[in-house]
Amino acid sequence: MEAGRRNRLFSLEAPAQVVAGAHGTPDWPVQDIVWASMDAVGGSAEGLIDQAIYRIGMNFRTDVKSTWRLGLMGTKRKFRILNPPQDPDGHRRDLMITVQETL
């Protein structure tokens, strides 16, 4: 993947334990901020609302879990990870993550 395509800044957020008295609202502390590419790959119909599916590409790392989410910096947009992150060619250079935007 070309480094110049990684032109969007994302936060990597991991779920934390719910704090007592927080009414069950999960906390999502930021684990890191990374440059990544973002390509639309499709969508799904959830009721009457179409939710787009994207492929996010970033530098390889081993800590990203499928329970995490991504946030597009400078916006309120959040994306849940649909599948375990993949190393597309096995060379530990790139990490590809399929995500769906949350409403």
N, C-alpha and C positions, 0 to 999 in steps of 0.2 A: 504494500500500500504506500502511496506517495505521501510524504510528510506534509506537503502543501495542502492536501485535502483535509487534513485535521485542523479545521479552522473554527471549530465550536468548542466552547469551554463548558465542561460538565462537572458537577459535583458527584462524587461516589458516596452514597449514603447507606449505612447499615442500620438495621432495626435495633433499637435498644430496648431493654426491659421497660415496661410501663411503670411509671412512678406512681406510688400509692396516692390516691386522691386525684389522679389525672383523668378519671372517668374513662379509662380504657383507651385513651388516645396514645398511639405509639409515638415514640420519639425517634427521629432519624438523624443522628449526628453525622456530620460530614467526615468521611475518612480521608479523602484526598480530592484534589481538583486536577482534572486532566484535559488536554486538548484531544479532540476526537473528530472523526467524520460522522456524518449522519445521512443515511440514504433511506428513502421510503421504499418499502418492499411489498406493501399490501395493506389490507385492512380486514376488519371483521365487523359484523353487525351485532351489536349488543342491544337488543330491544330496538328502539328507533334511532339509536345513535351509532354512527360509524366511528370506530376507533382505529386509527392508523397504526401500522406496524412499521418499525424502523430497524435498520441494521446500523449499529454503532461500532466504529473501528477505532482502536487506540493502541498504544504501545503495549506489548505483552507484559502481563503481571499475573501473579498467582493468587492474590488475595481476594479478588472479586468473586462473590458468591451469588448464586441465583436468588437468594433471599434479599439481596440489596436492591436499591433503586438508583436511578440517575436523575439529576436535576439539571436543566439547561440554565446555566448562569445568566443572570440579567432578566430572567423571566420567572413566572410561577409554574412553568411546565415541569411535570414529573413523569418518569417512565419506569414501569415495572419490568424486571427482567423475566422473559418468558422461558428461556432454556438456559442450561449451564453455559457459561462463556466458553468459546471455542478458539483454539489455536489452529487457523485454517490450513497451514502447510506443515505444521510440526516443527518449525524452525525457531519458535519462541521469539518471534519478532513482532507479531501482531496478535491482537485479541479482538475477536468479533463477538458482539452481543446483540441478540434479537430482543427488542423491547416493544412494549405497547404503552402508548400515552394513557395516563390515568386522568379521570375527570374529577 
